């Protein structure tokens, strides 16, 4: 439930931001801030696409899949950042830092939510086992 709430909140926020900036773009023209917002949304689209493609390739080891995803996304952020001129030759390594700053809290939040969901399912299963055990007795 918490995960769904967070997802819907971010989705609504993204829709609001893209709508407001689209209207601003039509009204006032494409300023640097508006262009940056559209570049970030395009980057987010490609990152989600990379994540979906990597999830189709299932790694046997969880840590290996996280590392592969991190370096794939970081590499894409670096290439995209160079293409839209976010990075200069002297600060290209910042792409890896930016991705880590976003990924670490996101993974910890996701792990906490998954653990909570697993505990909830285990409690429900234990309750069913007790009910079935009392019916058999």
C-alpha positions as CSV (number, residue, x, y, z in Angstrom):
1,X,0.0,0.0,0.0
2,X,2.8,2.4,0.9
3,X,4.6,1.6,-2.4
4,X,1.5,2.2,-4.4
5,X,0.9,5.5,-2.6
6,X,4.4,6.7,-3.3
7,X,4.2,5.6,-7.0
8,X,0.9,7.4,-7.5
9,X,2.2,10.5,-5.8
10,X,5.3,10.7,-7.9
11,X,3.3,10.0,-11.1
12,X,0.8,12.7,-10.3
13,X,3.7,15.1,-9.5
14,X,5.3,14.3,-12.8
15,X,2.1,14.8,-14.7
16,X,1.6,18.2,-12.9
17,X,5.2,19.3,-13.6
18,X,5.1,18.3,-17.3
19,X,1.7,20.0,-17.7
20,X,2.8,23.2,-16.1
21,X,6.1,23.3,-18.0
22,X,4.3,22.5,-21.3
23,X,1.9,25.3,-20.9
24,X,4.9,27.6,-19.9
25,X,6.7,26.5,-23.0
26,X,3.7,27.3,-25.2
27,X,3.1,30.6,-23.4
28,X,6.7,32.0,-22.8
29,X,8.8,29.9,-25.1
30,X,11.5,27.3,-24.3
31,X,13.7,28.7,-21.5
32,X,16.7,26.9,-20.1
33,X,14.6,25.7,-17.1
34,X,11.9,24.3,-19.3
35,X,14.4,22.5,-21.6
36,X,16.1,21.1,-18.5
37,X,12.8,19.6,-17.2
38,X,12.0,18.0,-20.6
39,X,15.6,16.6,-20.8
40,X,15.1,15.1,-17.3
41,X,11.8,13.5,-18.3
42,X,13.4,12.1,-21.4
43,X,16.3,10.8,-19.3
44,X,13.8,9.2,-16.8
45,X,12.0,7.5,-19.7
46,X,15.2,6.0,-21.0
47,X,16.3,4.9,-17.5
48,X,13.0,3.1,-17.0
49,X,13.4,1.5,-20.4
50,X,16.9,0.3,-19.5
51,X,15.6,-1.1,-16.2
52,X,12.8,-3.0,-17.9
53,X,15.2,-4.4,-20.5
54,X,17.6,-5.5,-17.8
55,X,14.8,-7.2,-15.8
56,X,14.0,-9.3,-18.8
57,X,17.6,-10.6,-18.5
58,X,17.3,-12.3,-15.1
59,X,20.6,-12.7,-13.3
60,X,20.9,-15.5,-10.8
61,X,22.6,-13.3,-8.2
62,X,20.8,-10.3,-6.8
63,X,23.9,-8.3,-6.2
64,X,25.2,-8.9,-9.8
65,X,21.9,-7.7,-11.2
66,X,22.0,-4.5,-9.1
67,X,25.6,-3.8,-10.2
68,X,24.8,-4.4,-13.8
69,X,21.8,-2.1,-13.6
70,X,23.8,0.6,-11.8
71,X,26.6,0.6,-14.4
72,X,24.2,0.4,-17.3
73,X,22.1,3.4,-16.0
74,X,25.3,5.3,-15.0
75,X,26.8,4.8,-18.5
76,X,23.6,6.0,-20.1
77,X,23.4,9.0,-17.9
78,X,27.0,9.8,-18.8
79,X,26.3,9.5,-22.5
80,X,23.0,11.4,-22.3
81,X,24.7,14.1,-20.1
82,X,27.4,14.5,-22.7
83,X,24.9,14.7,-25.5
84,X,22.8,17.4,-23.8
85,X,26.0,19.1,-22.5
86,X,25.4,18.6,-18.8
87,X,29.0,17.3,-18.3
88,X,32.3,18.8,-19.3
89,X,35.4,16.8,-19.8
90,X,36.5,17.6,-16.2
91,X,33.4,16.5,-14.4
92,X,32.1,13.4,-16.3
93,X,32.6,11.2,-13.2
94,X,29.7,13.1,-11.5
95,X,27.3,10.9,-13.5
96,X,28.2,7.9,-11.4
97,X,27.7,10.0,-8.2
98,X,24.4,11.4,-9.3
99,X,23.1,7.9,-10.1
100,X,24.4,6.5,-6.7
101,X,22.7,9.4,-4.8
102,X,19.4,8.5,-6.4
103,X,19.7,4.7,-6.4
104,X,20.9,4.2,-2.8
105,X,17.8,5.7,-1.0
106,X,15.5,4.2,-3.7
107,X,16.9,0.7,-3.1
108,X,16.7,1.0,0.7
109,X,13.1,2.2,0.5
110,X,12.2,-0.6,-1.9
111,X,13.9,-3.2,0.3
112,X,12.0,-1.9,3.4
113,X,8.7,-2.0,1.5
114,X,9.4,-5.5,0.2
115,X,10.4,-6.7,3.6
116,X,7.2,-5.3,5.1
117,X,5.1,-7.0,2.3
118,X,6.9,-10.3,3.0
119,X,6.2,-10.1,6.7
120,X,2.5,-9.4,6.0
121,X,2.3,-12.4,3.6
122,X,4.0,-14.6,6.2
123,X,1.6,-13.5,8.9
124,X,-1.4,-14.3,6.6
125,X,0.1,-17.7,5.7
126,X,0.7,-18.6,9.3
127,X,-2.9,-17.6,10.1
128,X,-4.2,-19.9,7.4
129,X,-2.0,-22.8,8.6
130,X,-3.4,-22.4,12.1
131,X,-7.0,-22.4,10.8
132,X,-6.3,-25.5,8.6
133,X,-4.6,-27.2,11.5
134,X,-7.5,-26.6,13.8
135,X,-10.0,-27.9,11.2
136,X,-8.0,-31.2,10.8
137,X,-7.9,-31.7,14.6
